[in-house]
Amino acid sequence: MTQISFGERIGRQGKIRLGCSAVLFDAKREKILLTRRADNGQWCLPSGGVEPGESVAEACIRETWEETGLKIQVERLTSVFSSPDRLVIYSDGKRFQIITINFEVSEIGGKIGLSDETTDIGFYSIPEIETMDILPHHRQFISDTLAGQDAAFIR
């Protein structure tokens, strides 16, 4: 199971890992797509690590496809999250400080469905999201996206 630790400086305990996440609205821009993680049961935005040989936008497109079955295009950068207070500890003991690039995206095709990484998927309103067990930093990504500012937040 993945553990996420906040609130204390992690120093140089882990390696740096680059990730991306996608905020996808429904057609009316009233709801946001979330998936439920198979590993820890928490809700999250489609997200994952950048692989060698791909850009962050390409990684966002790939991860969204793998986790949801939807084809997307990146519309805008909304935030960069690089807090050294965020440490991810995987079940094998590996530790990473994840630097996440968050994008607002739009759907261009595909068919929504589950993957081996997800146990549930759907579009949810902000009031619904507020009651869900969602990864804390993903709440921030959603807020950053909803703020609609031209420049990305750097956190």
Secondary structure, 3 states (H helix, E strand, C coil): CCEEECCCCCCCCCEEEEEEEEEEECCCCCCEEEEEECCCCCEECCEEECCCCCCHHHHHHHHHHHHHCEEEEEEEEEEEECCCCCEEECCCCCEEEEEEEEEEEEEEEECCCCCCCEEEEEEECHHHHHCCCECHHHHHHHHHHHHCCCCCEEC
